[in-house]
Amino acid sequence: MSETNPVENKVKAATVGAGTGAVVSTFFVWLLDEYLWKNGDVPDPVSGMVYLLVGAGLTFWAGYRTKNTVE
């Protein structure tokens, strides 16, 4: 019989932050496409950096702001 260990809230919050980062990143790329690159698509390197920075930033922020539950 195996024991189940509780998942720390920081891990749960960071997972939600990563999912939210994917949605928010798409919105930021759309904003760049609408207001900065009016006659063309956002270049792939710029789009990639937006996805990387927004996704990583929201993941880190969500994990950082959540209190520890498992010691």
mmCIF file as Biopython writes it, N, C-alpha, C and O atoms, coordinates in Angstrom:
data_model
#
loop_
_atom_site.group_PDB
_atom_site.id
_atom_site.type_symbol
_atom_site.label_atom_id
_atom_site.label_alt_id
_atom_site.label_comp_id
_atom_site.label_asym_id
_atom_site.label_entity_id
_atom_site.label_seq_id
_atom_site.pdbx_PDB_ins_code
_atom_site.Cartn_x
_atom_site.Cartn_y
_atom_site.Cartn_z
_atom_site.occupancy
_atom_site.B_iso_or_equiv
_atom_site.auth_seq_id
_atom_site.auth_asym_id
_atom_site.pdbx_PDB_model_num
ATOM 1   N N  . MET A ? 1  ? 0.845  -1.166 0.000   1.0 0.0 1  A 1 
ATOM 2   C CA . MET A ? 1  ? 0.000  0.000  0.000   1.0 0.0 1  A 1 
ATOM 3   C C  . MET A ? 1  ? 0.898  1.238  0.000   1.0 0.0 1  A 1 
ATOM 4   O O  . MET A ? 1  ? 1.850  1.326  0.775   1.0 0.0 1  A 1 
ATOM 5   N N  . SER A ? 2  ? 0.589  2.169  -0.858  1.0 0.0 2  A 1 
ATOM 6   C CA . SER A ? 2  ? 1.431  3.359  -0.956  1.0 0.0 2  A 1 
ATOM 7   C C  . SER A ? 2  ? 0.754  4.541  -0.271  1.0 0.0 2  A 1 
ATOM 8   O O  . SER A ? 2  ? -0.472 4.650  -0.223  1.0 0.0 2  A 1 
ATOM 9   N N  . GLU A ? 3  ? 1.590  5.410  0.249   1.0 0.0 3  A 1 
ATOM 10  C CA . GLU A ? 3  ? 1.086  6.636  0.863   1.0 0.0 3  A 1 
ATOM 11  C C  . GLU A ? 3  ? 0.979  7.723  -0.198  1.0 0.0 3  A 1 
ATOM 12  O O  . GLU A ? 3  ? 1.747  7.757  -1.159  1.0 0.0 3  A 1 
ATOM 13  N N  . THR A ? 4  ? 0.035  8.584  -0.005  1.0 0.0 4  A 1 
ATOM 14  C CA . THR A ? 4  ? -0.052 9.739  -0.909  1.0 0.0 4  A 1 
ATOM 15  C C  . THR A ? 4  ? 0.465  10.963 -0.181  1.0 0.0 4  A 1 
ATOM 16  O O  . THR A ? 4  ? 0.077  11.249 0.952   1.0 0.0 4  A 1 
ATOM 17  N N  . ASN A ? 5  ? 1.327  11.661 -0.842  1.0 0.0 5  A 1 
ATOM 18  C CA . ASN A ? 5  ? 1.880  12.889 -0.277  1.0 0.0 5  A 1 
ATOM 19  C C  . ASN A ? 5  ? 1.090  14.079 -0.811  1.0 0.0 5  A 1 
ATOM 20  O O  . ASN A ? 5  ? 0.757  14.124 -1.995  1.0 0.0 5  A 1 
ATOM 21  N N  . PRO A ? 6  ? 0.795  15.026 0.045   1.0 0.0 6  A 1 
ATOM 22  C CA . PRO A ? 6  ? 0.046  16.191 -0.437  1.0 0.0 6  A 1 
ATOM 23  C C  . PRO A ? 6  ? 0.903  17.050 -1.374  1.0 0.0 6  A 1 
ATOM 24  O O  . PRO A ? 6  ? 2.117  17.163 -1.205  1.0 0.0 6  A 1 
ATOM 25  N N  . VAL A ? 7  ? 0.252  17.637 -2.339  1.0 0.0 7  A 1 
ATOM 26  C CA . VAL A ? 7  ? 0.934  18.535 -3.274  1.0 0.0 7  A 1 
ATOM 27  C C  . VAL A ? 7  ? 0.925  19.931 -2.671  1.0 0.0 7  A 1 
ATOM 28  O O  . VAL A ? 7  ? -0.116 20.436 -2.251  1.0 0.0 7  A 1 
ATOM 29  N N  . GLU A ? 8  ? 2.084  20.534 -2.636  1.0 0.0 8  A 1 
ATOM 30  C CA . GLU A ? 8  ? 2.184  21.864 -2.042  1.0 0.0 8  A 1 
ATOM 31  C C  . GLU A ? 8  ? 1.419  22.886 -2.883  1.0 0.0 8  A 1 
ATOM 32  O O  . GLU A ? 8  ? 1.363  22.791 -4.109  1.0 0.0 8  A 1 
ATOM 33  N N  . ASN A ? 9  ? 0.842  23.849 -2.203  1.0 0.0 9  A 1 
ATOM 34  C CA . ASN A ? 9  ? 0.049  24.872 -2.885  1.0 0.0 9  A 1 
ATOM 35  C C  . ASN A ? 9  ? 0.881  25.688 -3.868  1.0 0.0 9  A 1 
ATOM 36  O O  . ASN A ? 9  ? 0.342  26.180 -4.859  1.0 0.0 9  A 1 
ATOM 37  N N  . LYS A ? 10 ? 2.178  25.842 -3.620  1.0 0.0 10 A 1 
ATOM 38  C CA . LYS A ? 10 ? 3.036  26.579 -4.545  1.0 0.0 10 A 1 
ATOM 39  C C  . LYS A ? 10 ? 3.070  25.893 -5.908  1.0 0.0 10 A 1 
ATOM 40  O O  . LYS A ? 10 ? 3.080  26.561 -6.942  1.0 0.0 10 A 1 
ATOM 41  N N  . VAL A ? 11 ? 3.089  24.577 -5.910  1.0 0.0 11 A 1 
ATOM 42  C CA . VAL A ? 11 ? 3.118  23.830 -7.170  1.0 0.0 11 A 1 
ATOM 43  C C  . VAL A ? 11 ? 1.795  23.995 -7.907  1.0 0.0 11 A 1 
ATOM 44  O O  . VAL A ? 11 ? 1.779  24.193 -9.122  1.0 0.0 11 A 1 
ATOM 45  N N  . LYS A ? 12 ? 0.702  23.915 -7.186  1.0 0.0 12 A 1 
ATOM 46  C CA . LYS A ? 12 ? -0.616 24.098 -7.803  1.0 0.0 12 A 1 
ATOM 47  C C  . LYS A ? 12 ? -0.748 25.498 -8.390  1.0 0.0 12 A 1 
ATOM 48  O O  . LYS A ? 12 ? -1.236 25.662 -9.508  1.0 0.0 12 A 1 
ATOM 49  N N  . ALA A ? 13 ? -0.319 26.497 -7.646  1.0 0.0 13 A 1 
ATOM 50  C CA . ALA A ? 13 ? -0.433 27.884 -8.110  1.0 0.0 13 A 1 
ATOM 51  C C  . ALA A ? 13 ? 0.451  28.130 -9.336  1.0 0.0 13 A 1 
ATOM 52  O O  . ALA A ? 13 ? 0.038  28.812 -10.274 1.0 0.0 13 A 1 
ATOM 53  N N  . ALA A ? 14 ? 1.653  27.580 -9.325  1.0 0.0 14 A 1 
ATOM 54  C CA . ALA A ? 14 ? 2.548  27.761 -10.466 1.0 0.0 14 A 1 
ATOM 55  C C  . ALA A ? 14 ? 1.983  27.085 -11.714 1.0 0.0 14 A 1 
ATOM 56  O O  . ALA A ? 14 ? 2.157  27.591 -12.823 1.0 0.0 14 A 1 
ATOM 57  N N  . THR A ? 15 ? 1.314  25.956 -11.545 1.0 0.0 15 A 1 
ATOM 58  C CA . THR A ? 15 ? 0.698  25.279 -12.677 1.0 0.0 15 A 1 
ATOM 59  C C  . THR A ? 15 ? -0.425 26.123 -13.265 1.0 0.0 15 A 1 
ATOM 60  O O  . THR A ? 15 ? -0.550 26.236 -14.484 1.0 0.0 15 A 1 
ATOM 61  N N  . VAL A ? 16 ? -1.229 26.707 -12.409 1.0 0.0 16 A 1 
ATOM 62  C CA . VAL A ? 16 ? -2.293 27.602 -12.887 1.0 0.0 16 A 1 
ATOM 63  C C  . VAL A ? 16 ? -1.679 28.832 -13.550 1.0 0.0 16 A 1 
ATOM 64  O O  . VAL A ? 16 ? -2.182 29.303 -14.569 1.0 0.0 16 A 1 
ATOM 65  N N  . GLY A ? 17 ? -0.598 29.352 -12.980 1.0 0.0 17 A 1 
ATOM 66  C CA . GLY A ? 17 ? 0.087  30.499 -13.576 1.0 0.0 17 A 1 
ATOM 67  C C  . GLY A ? 17 ? 0.617  30.193 -14.962 1.0 0.0 17 A 1 
ATOM 68  O O  . GLY A ? 17 ? 0.584  31.053 -15.842 1.0 0.0 17 A 1 
ATOM 69  N N  . ALA A ? 18 ? 1.108  28.977 -15.168 1.0 0.0 18 A 1 
ATOM 70  C CA . ALA A ? 18 ? 1.612  28.595 -16.489 1.0 0.0 18 A 1 
ATOM 71  C C  . ALA A ? 18 ? 0.485  28.527 -17.511 1.0 0.0 18 A 1 
ATOM 72  O O  . ALA A ? 18 ? 0.646  28.974 -18.646 1.0 0.0 18 A 1 
ATOM 73  N N  . GLY A ? 19 ? -0.647 27.973 -17.117 1.0 0.0 19 A 1 
ATOM 74  C CA . GLY A ? 19 ? -1.794 27.926 -18.026 1.0 0.0 19 A 1 
ATOM 75  C C  . GLY A ? 19 ? -2.316 29.307 -18.348 1.0 0.0 19 A 1 
ATOM 76  O O  . GLY A ? 19 ? -2.672 29.597 -19.490 1.0 0.0 19 A 1 
ATOM 77  N N  . THR A ? 20 ? -2.362 30.151 -17.347 1.0 0.0 20 A 1 
ATOM 78  C CA . THR A ? 20 ? -2.804 31.524 -17.554 1.0 0.0 20 A 1 
ATOM 79  C C  . THR A ? 20 ? -1.813 32.267 -18.438 1.0 0.0 20 A 1 
ATOM 80  O O  . THR A ? 20 ? -2.205 33.089 -19.266 1.0 0.0 20 A 1 
ATOM 81  N N  . GLY A ? 21 ? -0.540 31.979 -18.263 1.0 0.0 21 A 1 
ATOM 82  C CA . GLY A ? 21 ? 0.490  32.614 -19.086 1.0 0.0 21 A 1 
ATOM 83  C C  . GLY A ? 21 ? 0.313  32.315 -20.563 1.0 0.0 21 A 1 
ATOM 84  O O  . GLY A ? 21 ? 0.581  33.176 -21.402 1.0 0.0 21 A 1 
ATOM 85  N N  . ALA A ? 22 ? -0.133 31.109 -20.898 1.0 0.0 22 A 1 
ATOM 86  C CA . ALA A ? 22 ? -0.357 30.763 -22.304 1.0 0.0 22 A 1 
ATOM 87  C C  . ALA A ? 22 ? -1.476 31.610 -22.902 1.0 0.0 22 A 1 
ATOM 88  O O  . ALA A ? 22 ? -1.373 32.073 -24.038 1.0 0.0 22 A 1 
ATOM 89  N N  . VAL A ? 23 ? -2.536 31.808 -22.141 1.0 0.0 23 A 1 
ATOM 90  C CA . VAL A ? 23 ? -3.664 32.604 -22.635 1.0 0.0 23 A 1 
ATOM 91  C C  . VAL A ? 23 ? -3.284 34.084 -22.725 1.0 0.0 23 A 1 
ATOM 92  O O  . VAL A ? 23 ? -3.569 34.746 -23.724 1.0 0.0 23 A 1 
ATOM 93  N N  . VAL A ? 24 ? -2.645 34.592 -21.684 1.0 0.0 24 A 1 
ATOM 94  C CA . VAL A ? 24 ? -2.278 36.010 -21.650 1.0 0.0 24 A 1 
ATOM 95  C C  . VAL A ? 24 ? -1.221 36.324 -22.711 1.0 0.0 24 A 1 
ATOM 96  O O  . VAL A ? 24 ? -1.240 37.405 -23.300 1.0 0.0 24 A 1 
ATOM 97  N N  . SER A ? 25 ? -0.313 35.401 -22.957 1.0 0.0 25 A 1 
ATOM 98  C CA . SER A ? 25 ? 0.707  35.605 -23.989 1.0 0.0 25 A 1 
ATOM 99  C C  . SER A ? 25 ? 0.079  35.768 -25.358 1.0 0.0 25 A 1 
ATOM 100 O O  . SER A ? 25 ? 0.485  36.622 -26.146 1.0 0.0 25 A 1 
ATOM 101 N N  . THR A ? 26 ? -0.913 34.941 -25.631 1.0 0.0 26 A 1 
ATOM 102 C CA . THR A ? 26 ? -1.611 35.045 -26.910 1.0 0.0 26 A 1 
ATOM 103 C C  . THR A ? 26 ? -2.271 36.413 -27.056 1.0 0.0 26 A 1 
ATOM 104 O O  . THR A ? 26 ? -2.258 37.002 -28.138 1.0 0.0 26 A 1 
ATOM 105 N N  . PHE A ? 27 ? -2.838 36.908 -25.984 1.0 0.0 27 A 1 
ATOM 106 C CA . PHE A ? 27 ? -3.452 38.233 -26.004 1.0 0.0 27 A 1 
ATOM 107 C C  . PHE A ? 27 ? -2.405 39.319 -26.267 1.0 0.0 27 A 1 
ATOM 108 O O  . PHE A ? 27 ? -2.658 40.240 -27.043 1.0 0.0 27 A 1 
ATOM 109 N N  . PHE A ? 28 ? -1.234 39.223 -25.631 1.0 0.0 28 A 1 
ATOM 110 C CA . PHE A ? 28 ? -0.186 40.216 -25.850 1.0 0.0 28 A 1 
ATOM 111 C C  . PHE A ? 28 ? 0.330  40.185 -27.288 1.0 0.0 28 A 1 
ATOM 112 O O  . PHE A ? 28 ? 0.612  41.232 -27.872 1.0 0.0 28 A 1 
ATOM 113 N N  . VAL A ? 29 ? 0.451  38.995 -27.853 1.0 0.0 29 A 1 
ATOM 114 C CA . VAL A ? 29 ? 0.896  38.903 -29.249 1.0 0.0 29 A 1 
ATOM 115 C C  . VAL A ? 29 ? -0.158 39.528 -30.163 1.0 0.0 29 A 1 
ATOM 116 O O  . VAL A ? 29 ? 0.189  40.205 -31.131 1.0 0.0 29 A 1 
ATOM 117 N N  . TRP A ? 30 ? -1.429 39.308 -29.867 1.0 0.0 30 A 1 
ATOM 118 C CA . TRP A ? 30 ? -2.495 39.938 -30.649 1.0 0.0 30 A 1 
ATOM 119 C C  . TRP A ? 30 ? -2.410 41.465 -30.547 1.0 0.0 30 A 1 
ATOM 120 O O  . TRP A ? 30 ? -2.557 42.166 -31.548 1.0 0.0 30 A 1 
ATOM 121 N N  . LEU A ? 31 ? -2.168 41.983 -29.315 1.0 0.0 31 A 1 
ATOM 122 C CA . LEU A ? 31 ? -2.029 43.432 -29.147 1.0 0.0 31 A 1 
ATOM 123 C C  . LEU A ? 31 ? -0.869 43.980 -29.971 1.0 0.0 31 A 1 
ATOM 124 O O  . LEU A ? 31 ? -0.998 45.018 -30.620 1.0 0.0 31 A 1 
ATOM 125 N N  . LEU A ? 32 ? 0.262  43.282 -29.943 1.0 0.0 32 A 1 
ATOM 126 C CA . LEU A ? 32 ? 1.411  43.711 -30.747 1.0 0.0 32 A 1 
ATOM 127 C C  . LEU A ? 32 ? 1.066  43.713 -32.228 1.0 0.0 32 A 1 
ATOM 128 O O  . LEU A ? 32 ? 1.449  44.626 -32.960 1.0 0.0 32 A 1 
ATOM 129 N N  . ASP A ? 33 ? 0.344  42.692 -32.665 1.0 0.0 33 A 1 
ATOM 130 C CA . ASP A ? 33 ? -0.030 42.595 -34.071 1.0 0.0 33 A 1 
ATOM 131 C C  . ASP A ? 33 ? -0.981 43.723 -34.473 1.0 0.0 33 A 1 
ATOM 132 O O  . ASP A ? 33 ? -0.882 44.253 -35.580 1.0 0.0 33 A 1 
ATOM 133 N N  . GLU A ? 34 ? -1.889 44.084 -33.592 1.0 0.0 34 A 1 
ATOM 134 C CA . GLU A ? 34 ? -2.875 45.125 -33.907 1.0 0.0 34 A 1 
ATOM 135 C C  . GLU A ? 34 ? -2.295 46.534 -33.862 1.0 0.0 34 A 1 
ATOM 136 O O  . GLU A ? 34 ? -2.648 47.370 -34.694 1.0 0.0 34 A 1 
ATOM 137 N N  . TYR A ? 35 ? -1.419 46.808 -32.911 1.0 0.0 35 A 1 
ATOM 138 C CA . TYR A ? 35 ? -1.003 48.188 -32.674 1.0 0.0 35 A 1 
ATOM 139 C C  . TYR A ? 35 ? 0.437  48.510 -33.050 1.0 0.0 35 A 1 
ATOM 140 O O  . TYR A ? 35 ? 0.766  49.679 -33.250 1.0 0.0 35 A 1 
ATOM 141 N N  . LEU A ? 36 ? 1.295  47.517 -33.152 1.0 0.0 36 A 1 
ATOM 142 C CA . LEU A ? 36 ? 2.693  47.808 -33.456 1.0 0.0 36 A 1 
ATOM 143 C C  . LEU A ? 36 ? 3.055  47.381 -34.879 1.0 0.0 36 A 1 
ATOM 144 O O  . LEU A ? 36 ? 3.676  48.144 -35.619 1.0 0.0 36 A 1 
ATOM 145 N N  . TRP A ? 37 ? 2.669  46.170 -35.258 1.0 0.0 37 A 1 
ATOM 146 C CA . TRP A ? 37 ? 2.906  45.680 -36.606 1.0 0.0 37 A 1 
ATOM 147 C C  . TRP A ? 37 ? 1.574  45.714 -37.346 1.0 0.0 37 A 1 
ATOM 148 O O  . TRP A ? 37 ? 0.890  44.696 -37.459 1.0 0.0 37 A 1 
ATOM 149 N N  . LYS A ? 38 ? 1.214  46.888 -37.847 1.0 0.0 38 A 1 
ATOM 150 C CA . LYS A ? 38 ? -0.121 47.064 -38.427 1.0 0.0 38 A 1 
ATOM 151 C C  . LYS A ? 38 ? -0.272 46.412 -39.798 1.0 0.0 38 A 1 
ATOM 152 O O  . LYS A ? 38 ? -1.367 45.968 -40.142 1.0 0.0 38 A 1 
ATOM 153 N N  . ASN A ? 39 ? 0.782  46.344 -40.578 1.0 0.0 39 A 1 
ATOM 154 C CA . ASN A ? 39 ? 0.674  45.818 -41.944 1.0 0.0 39 A 1 
ATOM 155 C C  . ASN A ? 39 ? 1.201  44.400 -42.094 1.0 0.0 39 A 1 
ATOM 156 O O  . ASN A ? 39 ? 1.278  43.889 -43.212 1.0 0.0 39 A 1 
ATOM 157 N N  . GLY A ? 40 ? 1.559  43.766 -41.016 1.0 0.0 40 A 1 
ATOM 158 C CA . GLY A ? 40 ? 2.104  42.416 -41.126 1.0 0.0 40 A 1 
ATOM 159 C C  . GLY A ? 40 ? 2.002  41.675 -39.817 1.0 0.0 40 A 1 
ATOM 160 O O  . GLY A ? 40 ? 1.485  42.184 -38.823 1.0 0.0 40 A 1 
ATOM 161 N N  . ASP A ? 41 ? 2.506  40.469 -39.843 1.0 0.0 41 A 1 
ATOM 162 C CA . ASP A ? 41 ? 2.484  39.644 -38.639 1.0 0.0 41 A 1 
ATOM 163 C C  . ASP A ? 41 ? 3.653  39.990 -37.721 1.0 0.0 41 A 1 
ATOM 164 O O  . ASP A ? 41 ? 4.670  40.531 -38.155 1.0 0.0 41 A 1 
ATOM 165 N N  . VAL A ? 42 ? 3.481  39.667 -36.462 1.0 0.0 42 A 1 
ATOM 166 C CA . VAL A ? 42 ? 4.560  39.839 -35.492 1.0 0.0 42 A 1 
ATOM 167 C C  . VAL A ? 42 ? 5.667  38.844 -35.854 1.0 0.0 42 A 1 
ATOM 168 O O  . VAL A ? 42 ? 5.374  37.670 -36.080 1.0 0.0 42 A 1 
ATOM 169 N N  . PRO A ? 43 ? 6.923  39.278 -35.916 1.0 0.0 43 A 1 
ATOM 170 C CA . PRO A ? 43 ? 8.013  38.350 -36.240 1.0 0.0 43 A 1 
ATOM 171 C C  . PRO A ? 43 ? 8.084  37.207 -35.229 1.0 0.0 43 A 1 
ATOM 172 O O  . PRO A ? 43 ? 7.795  37.395 -34.047 1.0 0.0 43 A 1 
ATOM 173 N N  . ASP A ? 44 ? 8.463  36.048 -35.693 1.0 0.0 44 A 1 
ATOM 174 C CA . ASP A ? 44 ? 8.528  34.861 -34.836 1.0 0.0 44 A 1 
ATOM 175 C C  . ASP A ? 44 ? 9.424  35.032 -33.610 1.0 0.0 44 A 1 
ATOM 176 O O  . ASP A ? 44 ? 9.036  34.602 -32.523 1.0 0.0 44 A 1 
ATOM 177 N N  . PRO A ? 45 ? 10.619 35.646 -33.738 1.0 0.0 45 A 1 
ATOM 178 C CA . PRO A ? 45 ? 11.436 35.824 -32.528 1.0 0.0 45 A 1 
ATOM 179 C C  . PRO A ? 45 ? 10.751 36.694 -31.471 1.0 0.0 45 A 1 
ATOM 180 O O  . PRO A ? 45 ? 10.867 36.419 -30.276 1.0 0.0 45 A 1 
ATOM 181 N N  . VAL A ? 46 ? 10.049 37.726 -31.894 1.0 0.0 46 A 1 
ATOM 182 C CA . VAL A ? 46 ? 9.338  38.595 -30.947 1.0 0.0 46 A 1 
ATOM 183 C C  . VAL A ? 46 ? 8.199  37.825 -30.295 1.0 0.0 46 A 1 
ATOM 184 O O  . VAL A ? 46 ? 8.010  37.890 -29.080 1.0 0.0 46 A 1 
ATOM 185 N N  . SER A ? 47 ? 7.453  37.106 -31.096 1.0 0.0 47 A 1 
ATOM 186 C CA . SER A ? 47 ? 6.353  36.299 -30.581 1.0 0.0 47 A 1 
ATOM 187 C C  . SER A ? 47 ? 6.872  35.256 -29.585 1.0 0.0 47 A 1 
ATOM 188 O O  . SER A ? 47 ? 6.272  35.052 -28.529 1.0 0.0 47 A 1 
ATOM 189 N N  . GLY A ? 48 ? 7.965  34.609 -29.915 1.0 0.0 48 A 1 
ATOM 190 C CA . GLY A ? 48 ? 8.548  33.609 -29.022 1.0 0.0 48 A 1 
ATOM 191 C C  . GLY A ? 48 ? 8.996  34.202 -27.699 1.0 0.0 48 A 1 
ATOM 192 O O  . GLY A ? 48 ? 8.799  33.593 -26.647 1.0 0.0 48 A 1 
ATOM 193 N N  . MET A ? 49 ? 9.598  35.386 -27.740 1.0 0.0 49 A 1 
ATOM 194 C CA . MET A ? 49 ? 10.032 36.032 -26.504 1.0 0.0 49 A 1 
ATOM 195 C C  . MET A ? 49 ? 8.851  36.445 -25.645 1.0 0.0 49 A 1 
ATOM 196 O O  . MET A ? 49 ? 8.918  36.368 -24.418 1.0 0.0 49 A 1 
ATOM 197 N N  . VAL A ? 50 ? 7.764  36.885 -26.280 1.0 0.0 50 A 1 
ATOM 198 C CA . VAL A ? 50 ? 6.567  37.244 -25.516 1.0 0.0 50 A 1 
ATOM 199 C C  . VAL A ? 50 ? 6.034  36.017 -24.795 1.0 0.0 50 A 1 
ATOM 200 O O  . VAL A ? 50 ? 5.737  36.076 -23.602 1.0 0.0 50 A 1 
ATOM 201 N N  . TYR A ? 51 ? 5.910  34.898 -25.515 1.0 0.0 51 A 1 
ATOM 202 C CA . TYR A ? 51 ? 5.427  33.665 -24.883 1.0 0.0 51 A 1 
ATOM 203 C C  . TYR A ? 51 ? 6.344  33.229 -23.740 1.0 0.0 51 A 1 
ATOM 204 O O  . TYR A ? 51 ? 5.872  32.817 -22.681 1.0 0.0 51 A 1 
ATOM 205 N N  . LEU A ? 52 ? 7.637  33.320 -23.959 1.0 0.0 52 A 1 
ATOM 206 C CA . LEU A ? 52 ? 8.600  32.906 -22.941 1.0 0.0 52 A 1 
ATOM 207 C C  . LEU A ? 52 ? 8.532  33.793 -21.708 1.0 0.0 52 A 1 
ATOM 208 O O  . LEU A ? 52 ? 8.426  33.291 -20.589 1.0 0.0 52 A 1 
ATOM 209 N N  . LEU A ? 53 ? 8.592  35.096 -21.899 1.0 0.0 53 A 1 
ATOM 210 C CA . LEU A ? 53 ? 8.653  36.015 -20.766 1.0 0.0 53 A 1 
ATOM 211 C C  . LEU A ? 53 ? 7.336  36.095 -19.993 1.0 0.0 53 A 1 
ATOM 212 O O  . LEU A ? 53 ? 7.340  36.102 -18.763 1.0 0.0 53 A 1 
ATOM 213 N N  . VAL A ? 54 ? 6.225  36.154 -20.697 1.0 0.0 54 A 1 
ATOM 214 C CA . VAL A ? 54 ? 4.937  36.249 -20.008 1.0 0.0 54 A 1 
ATOM 215 C C  . VAL A ? 54 ? 4.619  34.938 -19.296 1.0 0.0 54 A 1 
ATOM 216 O O  . VAL A ? 54 ? 4.185  34.950 -18.144 1.0 0.0 54 A 1 
ATOM 217 N N  . GLY A ? 55 ? 4.830  33.809 -19.970 1.0 0.0 55 A 1 
ATOM 218 C CA . GLY A ? 55 ? 4.564  32.509 -19.344 1.0 0.0 55 A 1 
ATOM 219 C C  . GLY A ? 55 ? 5.438  32.262 -18.129 1.0 0.0 55 A 1 
ATOM 220 O O  . GLY A ? 55 ? 4.946  31.849 -17.079 1.0 0.0 55 A 1 
ATOM 221 N N  . ALA A ? 56 ? 6.734  32.514 -18.265 1.0 0.0 56 A 1 
ATOM 222 C CA . ALA A ? 56 ? 7.648  32.312 -17.146 1.0 0.0 56 A 1 
ATOM 223 C C  . ALA A ? 56 ? 7.368  33.305 -16.020 1.0 0.0 56 A 1 
ATOM 224 O O  . ALA A ? 56 ? 7.434  32.955 -14.841 1.0 0.0 56 A 1 
ATOM 225 N N  . GLY A ? 57 ? 7.059  34.535 -16.393 1.0 0.0 57 A 1 
ATOM 226 C CA . GLY A ? 57 ? 6.784  35.553 -15.379 1.0 0.0 57 A 1 
ATOM 227 C C  . GLY A ? 57 ? 5.554  35.231 -14.551 1.0 0.0 57 A 1 
ATOM 228 O O  . GLY A ? 57 ? 5.585  35.348 -13.326 1.0 0.0 57 A 1 
ATOM 229 N N  . LEU A ? 58 ? 4.475  34.830 -15.198 1.0 0.0 58 A 1 
ATOM 230 C CA . LEU A ? 58 ? 3.257  34.497 -14.457 1.0 0.0 58 A 1 
ATOM 231 C C  . LEU A ? 58 ? 3.430  33.225 -13.627 1.0 0.0 58 A 1 
ATOM 232 O O  . LEU A ? 58 ? 2.894  33.129 -12.524 1.0 0.0 58 A 1 
ATOM 233 N N  . THR A ? 59 ? 4.164  32.266 -14.142 1.0 0.0 59 A 1 
ATOM 234 C CA . THR A ? 59 ? 4.432  31.042 -13.378 1.0 0.0 59 A 1 
ATOM 235 C C  . THR A ? 59 ? 5.231  31.366 -12.120 1.0 0.0 59 A 1 
ATOM 236 O O  . THR A ? 59 ? 4.891  30.912 -11.027 1.0 0.0 59 A 1 
ATOM 237 N N  . PHE A ? 60 ? 6.292  32.150 -12.279 1.0 0.0 60 A 1 
ATOM 238 C CA . PHE A ? 60 ? 7.116  32.529 -11.133 1.0 0.0 60 A 1 
ATOM 239 C C  . PHE A ? 60 ? 6.308  33.344 -10.129 1.0 0.0 60 A 1 
ATOM 240 O O  . PHE A ? 60 ? 6.359  33.081 -8.928  1.0 0.0 60 A 1 
ATOM 241 N N  . TRP A ? 61 ? 5.568  34.325 -10.616 1.0 0.0 61 A 1 
ATOM 242 C CA . TRP A ? 61 ? 4.807  35.206 -9.731  1.0 0.0 61 A 1 
ATOM 243 C C  . TRP A ? 61 ? 3.772  34.419 -8.926  1.0 0.0 61 A 1 
ATOM 244 O O  . TRP A ? 61 ? 3.628  34.643 -7.724  1.0 0.0 61 A 1 
ATOM 245 N N  . ALA A ? 62 ? 3.058  33.512 -9.566  1.0 0.0 62 A 1 
ATOM 246 C CA . ALA A ? 62 ? 2.038  32.726 -8.866  1.0 0.0 62 A 1 
ATOM 247 C C  . ALA A ? 62 ? 2.675  31.837 -7.802  1.0 0.0 62 A 1 
ATOM 248 O O  . ALA A ? 62 ? 2.154  31.736 -6.691  1.0 0.0 62 A 1 
ATOM 249 N N  . GLY A ? 63 ? 3.786  31.198 -8.126  1.0 0.0 63 A 1 
ATOM 250 C CA . GLY A ? 63 ? 4.468  30.358 -7.136  1.0 0.0 63 A 1 
ATOM 251 C C  . GLY A ? 63 ? 5.080  31.164 -6.007  1.0 0.0 63 A 1 
ATOM 252 O O  . GLY A ? 63 ? 5.084  30.727 -4.856  1.0 0.0 63 A 1 
ATOM 253 N N  . TYR A ? 64 ? 5.594  32.330 -6.330  1.0 0.0 64 A 1 
ATOM 254 C CA . TYR A ? 64 ? 6.242  33.177 -5.324  1.0 0.0 64 A 1 
ATOM 255 C C  . TYR A ? 64 ? 5.229  33.741 -4.328  1.0 0.0 64 A 1 
ATOM 256 O O  . TYR A ? 64 ? 5.515  33.818 -3.134  1.0 0.0 64 A 1 
ATOM 257 N N  . ARG A ? 65 ? 4.054  34.133 -4.808  1.0 0.0 65 A 1 
ATOM 258 C CA . ARG A ? 65 ? 3.059  34.775 -3.952  1.0 0.0 65 A 1 
ATOM 259 C C  . ARG A ? 65 ? 2.280  33.801 -3.066  1.0 0.0 65 A 1 
ATOM 260 O O  . ARG A ? 65 ? 1.620  34.227 -2.118  1.0 0.0 65 A 1 
ATOM 261 N N  . THR A ? 66 ? 2.346  32.514 -3.359  1.0 0.0 66 A 1 
ATOM 262 C CA . THR A ? 66 ? 1.582  31.518 -2.609  1.0 0.0 66 A 1 
ATOM 263 C C  . THR A ? 66 ? 2.385  31.075 -1.386  1.0 0.0 66 A 1 
ATOM 264 O O  . THR A ? 66 ? 3.604  30.919 -1.460  1.0 0.0 66 A 1 
ATOM 265 N N  . LYS A ? 67 ? 1.706  30.877 -0.278  1.0 0.0 67 A 1 
ATOM 266 C CA . LYS A ? 67 ? 2.374  30.454 0.949   1.0 0.0 67 A 1 
ATOM 267 C C  . LYS A ? 67 ? 2.682  28.957 0.931   1.0 0.0 67 A 1 
ATOM 268 O O  . LYS A ? 67 ? 1.977  28.174 0.294   1.0 0.0 67 A 1 
ATOM 269 N N  . ASN A ? 68 ? 3.753  28.570 1.645   1.0 0.0 68 A 1 
ATOM 270 C CA . ASN A ? 68 ? 4.094  27.149 1.784   1.0 0.0 68 A 1 
ATOM 271 C C  . ASN A ? 68 ? 3.051  26.442 2.634   1.0 0.0 68 A 1 
ATOM 272 O O  . ASN A ? 68 ? 2.530  26.998 3.600   1.0 0.0 68 A 1 
ATOM 273 N N  . THR A ? 69 ? 2.755  25.191 2.249   1.0 0.0 69 A 1 
ATOM 274 C CA . THR A ? 69 ? 1.831  24.388 3.037   1.0 0.0 69 A 1 
ATOM 275 C C  . THR A ? 69 ? 2.486  23.118 3.553   1.0 0.0 69 A 1 
ATOM 276 O O  . THR A ? 69 ? 2.066  22.589 4.582   1.0 0.0 69 A 1 
ATOM 277 N N  . VAL A ? 70 ? 3.492  22.622 2.874   1.0 0.0 70 A 1 
ATOM 278 C CA . VAL A ? 70 ? 4.181  21.391 3.271   1.0 0.0 70 A 1 
ATOM 279 C C  . VAL A ? 70 ? 5.572  21.762 3.747   1.0 0.0 70 A 1 
ATOM 280 O O  . VAL A ? 70 ? 6.272  22.535 3.093   1.0 0.0 70 A 1 
ATOM 281 N N  . GLU A ? 71 ? 5.967  21.222 4.867   1.0 0.0 71 A 1 
ATOM 282 C CA . GLU A ? 71 ? 7.302  21.547 5.397   1.0 0.0 71 A 1 
ATOM 283 C C  . GLU A ? 71 ? 8.190  20.357 5.427   1.0 0.0 71 A 1 
ATOM 284 O O  . GLU A ? 71 ? 9.344  20.459 5.843   1.0 0.0 71 A 1 
#
